[in-house]
Amino acid sequence: MASPKGKPVSQTYFDLWCRTREGDGFVIASNPKEMAFYAGFSGERADSTWATRMRILEELGFVQFREGTSGSIHYVLLQNPYKVIETLHKEKKVQDAAYNALIEKMIEIGETDLDQVEL
């Protein structure tokens, strides 16, 4: 992904993705400490590291979140990752080789989320 160097977000995103039900992309992050643990963060800064990664995912367009009883990141909506990556590629934030590999995999599995593929 196009996250800042030294701040990988893939584990955080993967945990969110695993928590979605029936493909609706909605997650309730009611326990940030647990979310941080499953995203691979531990220690006294785990919660703040997780929140930082969540903000990066939001800035990149992968998620939107809203405030709730557990804080500023309580309700999380995952966006269609194919469309987010397409946008990031157009903005030159995803390398051509990585984008082309994604398109190849989409063709291989029959994924049709992108209306028109641009290489």
Phi and psi restraints in degrees (range 20) as a CNS / XPLOR table:
assign (resid 1 and name C) (resid 2 and name N)
       (resid 2 and name CA) (resid 2 and name C) 1.0 -93.9 20.0 2
assign (resid 2 and name N) (resid 2 and name CA)
       (resid 2 and name C) (resid 3 and name N) 1.0 38.9 20.0 2
assign (resid 2 and name C) (resid 3 and name N)
       (resid 3 and name CA) (resid 3 and name C) 1.0 -79.7 20.0 2
assign (resid 3 and name N) (resid 3 and name CA)
       (resid 3 and name C) (resid 4 and name N) 1.0 159.4 20.0 2
assign (resid 3 and name C) (resid 4 and name N)
       (resid 4 and name CA) (resid 4 and name C) 1.0 -59.7 20.0 2
assign (resid 4 and name N) (resid 4 and name CA)
       (resid 4 and name C) (resid 5 and name N) 1.0 148.1 20.0 2
assign (resid 4 and name C) (resid 5 and name N)
       (resid 5 and name CA) (resid 5 and name C) 1.0 -58.5 20.0 2
assign (resid 5 and name N) (resid 5 and name CA)
       (resid 5 and name C) (resid 6 and name N) 1.0 133.8 20.0 2
assign (resid 5 and name C) (resid 6 and name N)
       (resid 6 and name CA) (resid 6 and name C) 1.0 83.1 20.0 2
assign (resid 6 and name N) (resid 6 and name CA)
       (resid 6 and name C) (resid 7 and name N) 1.0 2.5 20.0 2
assign (resid 6 and name C) (resid 7 and name N)
       (resid 7 and name CA) (resid 7 and name C) 1.0 -132.8 20.0 2
assign (resid 7 and name N) (resid 7 and name CA)
       (resid 7 and name C) (resid 8 and name N) 1.0 65.1 20.0 2
assign (resid 7 and name C) (resid 8 and name N)
       (resid 8 and name CA) (resid 8 and name C) 1.0 -65.0 20.0 2
assign (resid 8 and name N) (resid 8 and name CA)
       (resid 8 and name C) (resid 9 and name N) 1.0 142.3 20.0 2
assign (resid 8 and name C) (resid 9 and name N)
       (resid 9 and name CA) (resid 9 and name C) 1.0 -116.2 20.0 2
assign (resid 9 and name N) (resid 9 and name CA)
       (resid 9 and name C) (resid 10 and name N) 1.0 -0.6 20.0 2
assign (resid 9 and name C) (resid 10 and name N)
       (resid 10 and name CA) (resid 10 and name C) 1.0 -62.7 20.0 2
assign (resid 10 and name N) (resid 10 and name CA)
       (resid 10 and name C) (resid 11 and name N) 1.0 -40.7 20.0 2
assign (resid 10 and name C) (resid 11 and name N)
       (resid 11 and name CA) (resid 11 and name C) 1.0 -65.6 20.0 2
assign (resid 11 and name N) (resid 11 and name CA)
       (resid 11 and name C) (resid 12 and name N) 1.0 -38.8 20.0 2
assign (resid 11 and name C) (resid 12 and name N)
       (resid 12 and name CA) (resid 12 and name C) 1.0 -64.6 20.0 2
assign (resid 12 and name N) (resid 12 and name CA)
       (resid 12 and name C) (resid 13 and name N) 1.0 -44.5 20.0 2
assign (resid 12 and name C) (resid 13 and name N)
       (resid 13 and name CA) (resid 13 and name C) 1.0 -65.7 20.0 2
assign (resid 13 and name N) (resid 13 and name CA)
       (resid 13 and name C) (resid 14 and name N) 1.0 -43.1 20.0 2
assign (resid 13 and name C) (resid 14 and name N)
       (resid 14 and name CA) (resid 14 and name C) 1.0 -60.2 20.0 2
assign (resid 14 and name N) (resid 14 and name CA)
       (resid 14 and name C) (resid 15 and name N) 1.0 -42.6 20.0 2
assign (resid 14 and name C) (resid 15 and name N)
       (resid 15 and name CA) (resid 15 and name C) 1.0 -61.3 20.0 2
assign (resid 15 and name N) (resid 15 and name CA)
       (resid 15 and name C) (resid 16 and name N) 1.0 -42.6 20.0 2
assign (resid 15 and name C) (resid 16 and name N)
       (resid 16 and name CA) (resid 16 and name C) 1.0 -60.9 20.0 2
assign (resid 16 and name N) (resid 16 and name CA)
       (resid 16 and name C) (resid 17 and name N) 1.0 -46.2 20.0 2
assign (resid 16 and name C) (resid 17 and name N)
       (resid 17 and name CA) (resid 17 and name C) 1.0 -60.4 20.0 2
assign (resid 17 and name N) (resid 17 and name CA)
       (resid 17 and name C) (resid 18 and name N) 1.0 -40.5 20.0 2
assign (resid 17 and name C) (resid 18 and name N)
       (resid 18 and name CA) (resid 18 and name C) 1.0 -66.0 20.0 2
assign (resid 18 and name N) (resid 18 and name CA)
       (resid 18 and name C) (resid 19 and name N) 1.0 -23.2 20.0 2
assign (resid 18 and name C) (resid 19 and name N)
       (resid 19 and name CA) (resid 19 and name C) 1.0 -88.2 20.0 2
assign (resid 19 and name N) (resid 19 and name CA)
       (resid 19 and name C) (resid 20 and name N) 1.0 -9.0 20.0 2
assign (resid 19 and name C) (resid 20 and name N)
       (resid 20 and name CA) (resid 20 and name C) 1.0 -72.6 20.0 2
assign (resid 20 and name N) (resid 20 and name CA)
       (resid 20 and name C) (resid 21 and name N) 1.0 150.4 20.0 2
assign (resid 20 and name C) (resid 21 and name N)
       (resid 21 and name CA) (resid 21 and name C) 1.0 -118.4 20.0 2
assign (resid 21 and name N) (resid 21 and name CA)
       (resid 21 and name C) (resid 22 and name N) 1.0 135.5 20.0 2
assign (resid 21 and name C) (resid 22 and name N)
       (resid 22 and name CA) (resid 22 and name C) 1.0 53.5 20.0 2
assign (resid 22 and name N) (resid 22 and name CA)
       (resid 22 and name C) (resid 23 and name N) 1.0 29.7 20.0 2
assign (resid 22 and name C) (resid 23 and name N)
       (resid 23 and name CA) (resid 23 and name C) 1.0 68.1 20.0 2
assign (resid 23 and name N) (resid 23 and name CA)
       (resid 23 and name C) (resid 24 and name N) 1.0 17.1 20.0 2
assign (resid 23 and name C) (resid 24 and name N)
       (resid 24 and name CA) (resid 24 and name C) 1.0 -81.9 20.0 2
assign (resid 24 and name N) (resid 24 and name CA)
       (resid 24 and name C) (resid 25 and name N) 1.0 -13.6 20.0 2
assign (resid 24 and name C) (resid 25 and name N)
       (resid 25 and name CA) (resid 25 and name C) 1.0 74.8 20.0 2
assign (resid 25 and name N) (resid 25 and name CA)
       (resid 25 and name C) (resid 26 and name N) 1.0 13.5 20.0 2
assign (resid 25 and name C) (resid 26 and name N)
       (resid 26 and name CA) (resid 26 and name C) 1.0 -106.2 20.0 2
assign (resid 26 and name N) (resid 26 and name CA)
       (resid 26 and name C) (resid 27 and name N) 1.0 132.9 20.0 2
assign (resid 26 and name C) (resid 27 and name N)
       (resid 27 and name CA) (resid 27 and name C) 1.0 -134.2 20.0 2
assign (resid 27 and name N) (resid 27 and name CA)
       (resid 27 and name C) (resid 28 and name N) 1.0 137.5 20.0 2
assign (resid 27 and name C) (resid 28 and name N)
       (resid 28 and name CA) (resid 28 and name C) 1.0 -101.5 20.0 2
assign (resid 28 and name N) (resid 28 and name CA)
       (resid 28 and name C) (resid 29 and name N) 1.0 114.6 20.0 2
assign (resid 28 and name C) (resid 29 and name N)
       (resid 29 and name CA) (resid 29 and name C) 1.0 -94.4 20.0 2
assign (resid 29 and name N) (resid 29 and name CA)
       (resid 29 and name C) (resid 30 and name N) 1.0 65.7 20.0 2
assign (resid 29 and name C) (resid 30 and name N)
       (resid 30 and name CA) (resid 30 and name C) 1.0 -79.0 20.0 2
assign (resid 30 and name N) (resid 30 and name CA)
       (resid 30 and name C) (resid 31 and name N) 1.0 -11.7 20.0 2
assign (resid 30 and name C) (resid 31 and name N)
       (resid 31 and name CA) (resid 31 and name C) 1.0 -132.5 20.0 2
assign (resid 31 and name N) (resid 31 and name CA)
       (resid 31 and name C) (resid 32 and name N) 1.0 83.1 20.0 2
assign (resid 31 and name C) (resid 32 and name N)
       (resid 32 and name CA) (resid 32 and name C) 1.0 -55.5 20.0 2
assign (resid 32 and name N) (resid 32 and name CA)
       (resid 32 and name C) (resid 33 and name N) 1.0 -34.5 20.0 2
assign (resid 32 and name C) (resid 33 and name N)
       (resid 33 and name CA) (resid 33 and name C) 1.0 -63.1 20.0 2
assign (resid 33 and name N) (resid 33 and name CA)
       (resid 33 and name C) (resid 34 and name N) 1.0 -44.0 20.0 2
assign (resid 33 and name C) (resid 34 and name N)
       (resid 34 and name CA) (resid 34 and name C) 1.0 -65.7 20.0 2
assign (resid 34 and name N) (resid 34 and name CA)
       (resid 34 and name C) (resid 35 and name N) 1.0 -43.6 20.0 2
assign (resid 34 and name C) (resid 35 and name N)
       (resid 35 and name CA) (resid 35 and name C) 1.0 -59.4 20.0 2
assign (resid 35 and name N) (resid 35 and name CA)
       (resid 35 and name C) (resid 36 and name N) 1.0 -43.2 20.0 2
assign (resid 35 and name C) (resid 36 and name N)
       (resid 36 and name CA) (resid 36 and name C) 1.0 -61.5 20.0 2
assign (resid 36 and name N) (resid 36 and name CA)
       (resid 36 and name C) (resid 37 and name N) 1.0 -44.0 20.0 2
assign (resid 36 and name C) (resid 37 and name N)
       (resid 37 and name CA) (resid 37 and name C) 1.0 -59.6 20.0 2
assign (resid 37 and name N) (resid 37 and name CA)
       (resid 37 and name C) (resid 38 and name N) 1.0 -49.8 20.0 2
assign (resid 37 and name C) (resid 38 and name N)
       (resid 38 and name CA) (resid 38 and name C) 1.0 -70.0 20.0 2
assign (resid 38 and name N) (resid 38 and name CA)
       (resid 38 and name C) (resid 39 and name N) 1.0 -19.7 20.0 2
assign (resid 38 and name C) (resid 39 and name N)
       (resid 39 and name CA) (resid 39 and name C) 1.0 -85.9 20.0 2
assign (resid 39 and name N) (resid 39 and name CA)
       (resid 39 and name C) (resid 40 and name N) 1.0 -1.6 20.0 2
assign (resid 39 and name C) (resid 40 and name N)
       (resid 40 and name CA) (resid 40 and name C) 1.0 99.4 20.0 2
assign (resid 40 and name N) (resid 40 and name CA)
       (resid 40 and name C) (resid 41 and name N) 1.0 14.0 20.0 2
assign (resid 40 and name C) (resid 41 and name N)
       (resid 41 and name CA) (resid 41 and name C) 1.0 -107.2 20.0 2
assign (resid 41 and name N) (resid 41 and name CA)
       (resid 41 and name C) (resid 42 and name N) 1.0 138.6 20.0 2
assign (resid 41 and name C) (resid 42 and name N)
       (resid 42 and name CA) (resid 42 and name C) 1.0 -140.4 20.0 2
assign (resid 42 and name N) (resid 42 and name CA)
       (resid 42 and name C) (resid 43 and name N) 1.0 172.3 20.0 2
assign (resid 42 and name C) (resid 43 and name N)
       (resid 43 and name CA) (resid 43 and name C) 1.0 91.6 20.0 2
assign (resid 43 and name N) (resid 43 and name CA)
       (resid 43 and name C) (resid 44 and name N) 1.0 -177.0 20.0 2
assign (resid 43 and name C) (resid 44 and name N)
       (resid 44 and name CA) (resid 44 and name C) 1.0 -72.3 20.0 2
assign (resid 44 and name N) (resid 44 and name CA)
       (resid 44 and name C) (resid 45 and name N) 1.0 -17.4 20.0 2
assign (resid 44 and name C) (resid 45 and name N)
       (resid 45 and name CA) (resid 45 and name C) 1.0 -101.0 20.0 2
assign (resid 45 and name N) (resid 45 and name CA)
       (resid 45 and name C) (resid 46 and name N) 1.0 9.9 20.0 2
assign (resid 45 and name C) (resid 46 and name N)
       (resid 46 and name CA) (resid 46 and name C) 1.0 -56.5 20.0 2
assign (resid 46 and name N) (resid 46 and name CA)
       (resid 46 and name C) (resid 47 and name N) 1.0 -48.3 20.0 2
assign (resid 46 and name C) (resid 47 and name N)
       (resid 47 and name CA) (resid 47 and name C) 1.0 -61.1 20.0 2
assign (resid 47 and name N) (resid 47 and name CA)
       (resid 47 and name C) (resid 48 and name N) 1.0 -45.0 20.0 2
assign (resid 47 and name C) (resid 48 and name N)
       (resid 48 and name CA) (resid 48 and name C) 1.0 -70.4 20.0 2
assign (resid 48 and name N) (resid 48 and name CA)
       (resid 48 and name C) (resid 49 and name N) 1.0 -34.1 20.0 2
assign (resid 48 and name C) (resid 49 and name N)
       (resid 49 and name CA) (resid 49 and name C) 1.0 -65.2 20.0 2
assign (resid 49 and name N) (resid 49 and name CA)
       (resid 49 and name C) (resid 50 and name N) 1.0 -43.4 20.0 2
assign (resid 49 and name C) (resid 50 and name N)
       (resid 50 and name CA) (resid 50 and name C) 1.0 -61.0 20.0 2
assign (resid 50 and name N) (resid 50 and name CA)
       (resid 50 and name C) (resid 51 and name N) 1.0 -45.2 20.0 2
assign (resid 50 and name C) (resid 51 and name N)
       (resid 51 and name CA) (resid 51 and name C) 1.0 -62.3 20.0 2
assign (resid 51 and name N) (resid 51 and name CA)
       (resid 51 and name C) (resid 52 and name N) 1.0 -38.1 20.0 2
assign (resid 51 and name C) (resid 52 and name N)
       (resid 52 and name CA) (resid 52 and name C) 1.0 -63.2 20.0 2
assign (resid 52 and name N) (resid 52 and name CA)
       (resid 52 and name C) (resid 53 and name N) 1.0 -43.9 20.0 2
assign (resid 52 and name C) (resid 53 and name N)
       (resid 53 and name CA) (resid 53 and name C) 1.0 -64.5 20.0 2
assign (resid 53 and name N) (resid 53 and name CA)
       (resid 53 and name C) (resid 54 and name N) 1.0 -37.0 20.0 2
assign (resid 53 and name C) (resid 54 and name N)
       (resid 54 and name CA) (resid 54 and name C) 1.0 -64.1 20.0 2
assign (resid 54 and name N) (resid 54 and name CA)
       (resid 54 and name C) (resid 55 and name N) 1.0 -40.0 20.0 2
assign (resid 54 and name C) (resid 55 and name N)
       (resid 55 and name CA) (resid 55 and name C) 1.0 -66.2 20.0 2
assign (resid 55 and name N) (resid 55 and name CA)
       (resid 55 and name C) (resid 56 and name N) 1.0 -35.4 20.0 2
assign (resid 55 and name C) (resid 56 and name N)
       (resid 56 and name CA) (resid 56 and name C) 1.0 -65.2 20.0 2
assign (resid 56 and name N) (resid 56 and name CA)
       (resid 56 and name C) (resid 57 and name N) 1.0 -44.2 20.0 2
assign (resid 56 and name C) (resid 57 and name N)
       (resid 57 and name CA) (resid 57 and name C) 1.0 -60.1 20.0 2
assign (resid 57 and name N) (resid 57 and name CA)
       (resid 57 and name C) (resid 58 and name N) 1.0 -37.7 20.0 2
assign (resid 57 and name C) (resid 58 and name N)
       (resid 58 and name CA) (resid 58 and name C) 1.0 -67.2 20.0 2
assign (resid 58 and name N) (resid 58 and name CA)
       (resid 58 and name C) (resid 59 and name N) 1.0 -44.8 20.0 2
assign (resid 58 and name C) (resid 59 and name N)
       (resid 59 and name CA) (resid 59 and name C) 1.0 -61.2 20.0 2
assign (resid 59 and name N) (resid 59 and name CA)
       (resid 59 and name C) (resid 60 and name N) 1.0 -35.9 20.0 2
assign (resid 59 and name C) (resid 60 and name N)
       (resid 60 and name CA) (resid 60 and name C) 1.0 -76.6 20.0 2
assign (resid 60 and name N) (resid 60 and name CA)
       (resid 60 and name C) (resid 61 and name N) 1.0 -17.2 20.0 2
assign (resid 60 and name C) (resid 61 and name N)
       (resid 61 and name CA) (resid 61 and name C) 1.0 99.6 20.0 2
assign (resid 61 and name N) (resid 61 and name CA)
       (resid 61 and name C) (resid 62 and name N) 1.0 5.4 20.0 2
assign (resid 61 and name C) (resid 62 and name N)
       (resid 62 and name CA) (resid 62 and name C) 1.0 -77.6 20.0 2
assign (resid 62 and name N) (resid 62 and name CA)
       (resid 62 and name C) (resid 63 and name N) 1.0 -27.4 20.0 2
assign (resid 62 and name C) (resid 63 and name N)
       (resid 63 and name CA) (resid 63 and name C) 1.0 -139.9 20.0 2
assign (resid 63 and name N) (resid 63 and name CA)
       (resid 63 and name C) (resid 64 and name N) 1.0 159.3 20.0 2
assign (resid 63 and name C) (resid 64 and name N)
       (resid 64 and name CA) (resid 64 and name C) 1.0 -126.6 20.0 2
assign (resid 64 and name N) (resid 64 and name CA)
       (resid 64 and name C) (resid 65 and name N) 1.0 144.1 20.0 2
assign (resid 64 and name C) (resid 65 and name N)
       (resid 65 and name CA) (resid 65 and name C) 1.0 -139.4 20.0 2
assign (resid 65 and name N) (resid 65 and name CA)
       (resid 65 and name C) (resid 66 and name N) 1.0 158.9 20.0 2
assign (resid 65 and name C) (resid 66 and name N)
       (resid 66 and name CA) (resid 66 and name C) 1.0 -133.4 20.0 2
assign (resid 66 and name N) (resid 66 and name CA)
       (resid 66 and name C) (resid 67 and name N) 1.0 157.5 20.0 2
assign (resid 66 and name C) (resid 67 and name N)
       (resid 67 and name CA) (resid 67 and name C) 1.0 -69.5 20.0 2
assign (resid 67 and name N) (resid 67 and name CA)
       (resid 67 and name C) (resid 68 and name N) 1.0 149.5 20.0 2
assign (resid 67 and name C) (resid 68 and name N)
       (resid 68 and name CA) (resid 68 and name C) 1.0 -157.0 20.0 2
assign (resid 68 and name N) (resid 68 and name CA)
       (resid 68 and name C) (resid 69 and name N) 1.0 -162.3 20.0 2
assign (resid 68 and name C) (resid 69 and name N)
       (resid 69 and name CA) (resid 69 and name C) 1.0 -65.2 20.0 2
assign (resid 69 and name N) (resid 69 and name CA)
       (resid 69 and name C) (resid 70 and name N) 1.0 -23.1 20.0 2
assign (resid 69 and name C) (resid 70 and name N)
       (resid 70 and name CA) (resid 70 and name C) 1.0 -96.1 20.0 2
assign (resid 70 and name N) (resid 70 and name CA)
       (resid 70 and name C) (resid 71 and name N) 1.0 4.2 20.0 2
assign (resid 70 and name C) (resid 71 and name N)
       (resid 71 and name CA) (resid 71 and name C) 1.0 128.4 20.0 2
assign (resid 71 and name N) (resid 71 and name CA)
       (resid 71 and name C) (resid 72 and name N) 1.0 -161.6 20.0 2
assign (resid 71 and name C) (resid 72 and name N)
       (resid 72 and name CA) (resid 72 and name C) 1.0 -72.3 20.0 2
assign (resid 72 and name N) (resid 72 and name CA)
       (resid 72 and name C) (resid 73 and name N) 1.0 -19.5 20.0 2
assign (resid 72 and name C) (resid 73 and name N)
       (resid 73 and name CA) (resid 73 and name C) 1.0 -118.0 20.0 2
assign (resid 73 and name N) (resid 73 and name CA)
       (resid 73 and name C) (resid 74 and name N) 1.0 86.6 20.0 2
assign (resid 73 and name C) (resid 74 and name N)
       (resid 74 and name CA) (resid 74 and name C) 1.0 -116.9 20.0 2
assign (resid 74 and name N) (resid 74 and name CA)
       (resid 74 and name C) (resid 75 and name N) 1.0 -51.0 20.0 2
assign (resid 74 and name C) (resid 75 and name N)
       (resid 75 and name CA) (resid 75 and name C) 1.0 -101.5 20.0 2
assign (resid 75 and name N) (resid 75 and name CA)
       (resid 75 and name C) (resid 76 and name N) 1.0 126.2 20.0 2
assign (resid 75 and name C) (resid 76 and name N)
       (resid 76 and name CA) (resid 76 and name C) 1.0 -125.1 20.0 2
assign (resid 76 and name N) (resid 76 and name CA)
       (resid 76 and name C) (resid 77 and name N) 1.0 132.9 20.0 2
assign (resid 76 and name C) (resid 77 and name N)
       (resid 77 and name CA) (resid 77 and name C) 1.0 -119.5 20.0 2
assign (resid 77 and name N) (resid 77 and name CA)
       (resid 77 and name C) (resid 78 and name N) 1.0 119.4 20.0 2
assign (resid 77 and name C) (resid 78 and name N)
       (resid 78 and name CA) (resid 78 and name C) 1.0 -82.8 20.0 2
assign (resid 78 and name N) (resid 78 and name CA)
       (resid 78 and name C) (resid 79 and name N) 1.0 133.1 20.0 2
assign (resid 78 and name C) (resid 79 and name N)
       (resid 79 and name CA) (resid 79 and name C) 1.0 -87.6 20.0 2
assign (resid 79 and name N) (resid 79 and name CA)
       (resid 79 and name C) (resid 80 and name N) 1.0 164.4 20.0 2
assign (resid 79 and name C) (resid 80 and name N)
       (resid 80 and name CA) (resid 80 and name C) 1.0 -62.7 20.0 2
assign (resid 80 and name N) (resid 80 and name CA)
       (resid 80 and name C) (resid 81 and name N) 1.0 113.7 20.0 2
assign (resid 80 and name C) (resid 81 and name N)
       (resid 81 and name CA) (resid 81 and name C) 1.0 -64.6 20.0 2
assign (resid 81 and name N) (resid 81 and name CA)
       (resid 81 and name C) (resid 82 and name N) 1.0 -31.5 20.0 2
assign (resid 81 and name C) (resid 82 and name N)
       (resid 82 and name CA) (resid 82 and name C) 1.0 -62.0 20.0 2
assign (resid 82 and name N) (resid 82 and name CA)
       (resid 82 and name C) (resid 83 and name N) 1.0 -44.4 20.0 2
assign (resid 82 and name C) (resid 83 and name N)
       (resid 83 and name CA) (resid 83 and name C) 1.0 -70.6 20.0 2
assign (resid 83 and name N) (resid 83 and name CA)
       (resid 83 and name C) (resid 84 and name N) 1.0 -35.2 20.0 2
assign (resid 83 and name C) (resid 84 and name N)
       (resid 84 and name CA) (resid 84 and name C) 1.0 -64.6 20.0 2
assign (resid 84 and name N) (resid 84 and name CA)
       (resid 84 and name C) (resid 85 and name N) 1.0 -46.2 20.0 2
assign (resid 84 and name C) (resid 85 and name N)
       (resid 85 and name CA) (resid 85 and name C) 1.0 -65.4 20.0 2
assign (resid 85 and name N) (resid 85 and name CA)
       (resid 85 and name C) (resid 86 and name N) 1.0 -36.9 20.0 2
assign (resid 85 and name C) (resid 86 and name N)
       (resid 86 and name CA) (resid 86 and name C) 1.0 -59.9 20.0 2
assign (resid 86 and name N) (resid 86 and name CA)
       (resid 86 and name C) (resid 87 and name N) 1.0 -45.2 20.0 2
assign (resid 86 and name C) (resid 87 and name N)
       (resid 87 and name CA) (resid 87 and name C) 1.0 -63.0 20.0 2
assign (resid 87 and name N) (resid 87 and name CA)
       (resid 87 and name C) (resid 88 and name N) 1.0 -45.4 20.0 2
assign (resid 87 and name C) (resid 88 and name N)
       (resid 88 and name CA) (resid 88 and name C) 1.0 -62.4 20.0 2
assign (resid 88 and name N) (resid 88 and name CA)
       (resid 88 and name C) (resid 89 and name N) 1.0 -35.7 20.0 2
assign (resid 88 and name C) (resid 89 and name N)
       (resid 89 and name CA) (resid 89 and name C) 1.0 -65.6 20.0 2
assign (resid 89 and name N) (resid 89 and name CA)
       (resid 89 and name C) (resid 90 and name N) 1.0 -43.2 20.0 2
assign (resid 89 and name C) (resid 90 and name N)
       (resid 90 and name CA) (resid 90 and name C) 1.0 -62.6 20.0 2
assign (resid 90 and name N) (resid 90 and name CA)
       (resid 90 and name C) (resid 91 and name N) 1.0 -30.2 20.0 2
assign (resid 90 and name C) (resid 91 and name N)
       (resid 91 and name CA) (resid 91 and name C) 1.0 -86.1 20.0 2
assign (resid 91 and name N) (resid 91 and name CA)
       (resid 91 and name C) (resid 92 and name N) 1.0 5.9 20.0 2
assign (resid 91 and name C) (resid 92 and name N)
       (resid 92 and name CA) (resid 92 and name C) 1.0 64.7 20.0 2
assign (resid 92 and name N) (resid 92 and name CA)
       (resid 92 and name C) (resid 93 and name N) 1.0 30.3 20.0 2
assign (resid 92 and name C) (resid 93 and name N)
       (resid 93 and name CA) (resid 93 and name C) 1.0 -102.3 20.0 2
assign (resid 93 and name N) (resid 93 and name CA)
       (resid 93 and name C) (resid 94 and name N) 1.0 -4.2 20.0 2
assign (resid 93 and name C) (resid 94 and name N)
       (resid 94 and name CA) (resid 94 and name C) 1.0 -127.4 20.0 2
assign (resid 94 and name N) (resid 94 and name CA)
       (resid 94 and name C) (resid 95 and name N) 1.0 129.7 20.0 2
assign (resid 94 and name C) (resid 95 and name N)
       (resid 95 and name CA) (resid 95 and name C) 1.0 -64.8 20.0 2
assign (resid 95 and name N) (resid 95 and name CA)
       (resid 95 and name C) (resid 96 and name N) 1.0 149.1 20.0 2
assign (resid 95 and name C) (resid 96 and name N)
       (resid 96 and name CA) (resid 96 and name C) 1.0 -56.6 20.0 2
assign (resid 96 and name N) (resid 96 and name CA)
       (resid 96 and name C) (resid 97 and name N) 1.0 -44.7 20.0 2
assign (resid 96 and name C) (resid 97 and name N)
       (resid 97 and name CA) (resid 97 and name C) 1.0 -60.8 20.0 2
assign (resid 97 and name N) (resid 97 and name CA)
       (resid 97 and name C) (resid 98 and name N) 1.0 -41.8 20.0 2
assign (resid 97 and name C) (resid 98 and name N)
       (resid 98 and name CA) (resid 98 and name C) 1.0 -67.6 20.0 2
assign (resid 98 and name N) (resid 98 and name CA)
       (resid 98 and name C) (resid 99 and name N) 1.0 -42.2 20.0 2
assign (resid 98 and name C) (resid 99 and name N)
       (resid 99 and name CA) (resid 99 and name C) 1.0 -64.4 20.0 2
assign (resid 99 and name N) (resid 99 and name CA)
       (resid 99 and name C) (resid 100 and name N) 1.0 -44.0 20.0 2
assign (resid 99 and name C) (resid 100 and name N)
       (resid 100 and name CA) (resid 100 and name C) 1.0 -62.9 20.0 2
assign (resid 100 and name N) (resid 100 and name CA)
       (resid 100 and name C) (resid 101 and name N) 1.0 -37.3 20.0 2
assign (resid 100 and name C) (resid 101 and name N)
       (resid 101 and name CA) (resid 101 and name C) 1.0 -64.7 20.0 2
assign (resid 101 and name N) (resid 101 and name CA)
       (resid 101 and name C) (resid 102 and name N) 1.0 -38.4 20.0 2
assign (resid 101 and name C) (resid 102 and name N)
       (resid 102 and name CA) (resid 102 and name C) 1.0 -63.7 20.0 2
assign (resid 102 and name N) (resid 102 and name CA)
       (resid 102 and name C) (resid 103 and name N) 1.0 -45.1 20.0 2
assign (resid 102 and name C) (resid 103 and name N)
       (resid 103 and name CA) (resid 103 and name C) 1.0 -60.7 20.0 2
assign (resid 103 and name N) (resid 103 and name CA)
       (resid 103 and name C) (resid 104 and name N) 1.0 -43.7 20.0 2
assign (resid 103 and name C) (resid 104 and name N)
       (resid 104 and name CA) (resid 104 and name C) 1.0 -58.4 20.0 2
assign (resid 104 and name N) (resid 104 and name CA)
       (resid 104 and name C) (resid 105 and name N) 1.0 -44.8 20.0 2
assign (resid 104 and name C) (resid 105 and name N)
       (resid 105 and name CA) (resid 105 and name C) 1.0 -66.2 20.0 2
assign (resid 105 and name N) (resid 105 and name CA)
       (resid 105 and name C) (resid 106 and name N) 1.0 -37.1 20.0 2
assign (resid 105 and name C) (resid 106 and name N)
       (resid 106 and name CA) (resid 106 and name C) 1.0 -61.7 20.0 2
assign (resid 106 and name N) (resid 106 and name CA)
       (resid 106 and name C) (resid 107 and name N) 1.0 -43.6 20.0 2
assign (resid 106 and name C) (resid 107 and name N)
       (resid 107 and name CA) (resid 107 and name C) 1.0 -63.9 20.0 2
assign (resid 107 and name N) (resid 107 and name CA)
       (resid 107 and name C) (resid 108 and name N) 1.0 -43.6 20.0 2
assign (resid 107 and name C) (resid 108 and name N)
       (resid 108 and name CA) (resid 108 and name C) 1.0 -59.5 20.0 2
assign (resid 108 and name N) (resid 108 and name CA)
       (resid 108 and name C) (resid 109 and name N) 1.0 -40.6 20.0 2
assign (resid 108 and name C) (resid 109 and name N)
       (resid 109 and name CA) (resid 109 and name C) 1.0 -95.0 20.0 2
assign (resid 109 and name N) (resid 109 and name CA)
       (resid 109 and name C) (resid 110 and name N) 1.0 -0.4 20.0 2
assign (resid 109 and name C) (resid 110 and name N)
       (resid 110 and name CA) (resid 110 and name C) 1.0 78.5 20.0 2
assign (resid 110 and name N) (resid 110 and name CA)
       (resid 110 and name C) (resid 111 and name N) 1.0 22.6 20.0 2
assign (resid 110 and name C) (resid 111 and name N)
       (resid 111 and name CA) (resid 111 and name C) 1.0 -72.8 20.0 2
assign (resid 111 and name N) (resid 111 and name CA)
       (resid 111 and name C) (resid 112 and name N) 1.0 134.9 20.0 2
assign (resid 111 and name C) (resid 112 and name N)
       (resid 112 and name CA) (resid 112 and name C) 1.0 -127.6 20.0 2
assign (resid 112 and name N) (resid 112 and name CA)
       (resid 112 and name C) (resid 113 and name N) 1.0 26.5 20.0 2
assign (resid 112 and name C) (resid 113 and name N)
       (resid 113 and name CA) (resid 113 and name C) 1.0 -68.6 20.0 2
assign (resid 113 and name N) (resid 113 and name CA)
       (resid 113 and name C) (resid 114 and name N) 1.0 -22.5 20.0 2
assign (resid 113 and name C) (resid 114 and name N)
       (resid 114 and name CA) (resid 114 and name C) 1.0 -97.9 20.0 2
assign (resid 114 and name N) (resid 114 and name CA)
       (resid 114 and name C) (resid 115 and name N) 1.0 127.7 20.0 2
assign (resid 114 and name C) (resid 115 and name N)
       (resid 115 and name CA) (resid 115 and name C) 1.0 -62.7 20.0 2
assign (resid 115 and name N) (resid 115 and name CA)
       (resid 115 and name C) (resid 116 and name N) 1.0 -46.3 20.0 2
assign (resid 115 and name C) (resid 116 and name N)
       (resid 116 and name CA) (resid 116 and name C) 1.0 -141.3 20.0 2
assign (resid 116 and name N) (resid 116 and name CA)
       (resid 116 and name C) (resid 117 and name N) 1.0 122.6 20.0 2
assign (resid 116 and name C) (resid 117 and name N)
       (resid 117 and name CA) (resid 117 and name C) 1.0 -85.8 20.0 2
assign (resid 117 and name N) (resid 117 and name CA)
       (resid 117 and name C) (resid 118 and name N) 1.0 129.0 20.0 2
assign (resid 117 and name C) (resid 118 and name N)
       (resid 118 and name CA) (resid 118 and name C) 1.0 -117.0 20.0 2
assign (resid 118 and name N) (resid 118 and name CA)
       (resid 118 and name C) (resid 119 and name N) 1.0 121.4 20.0 2
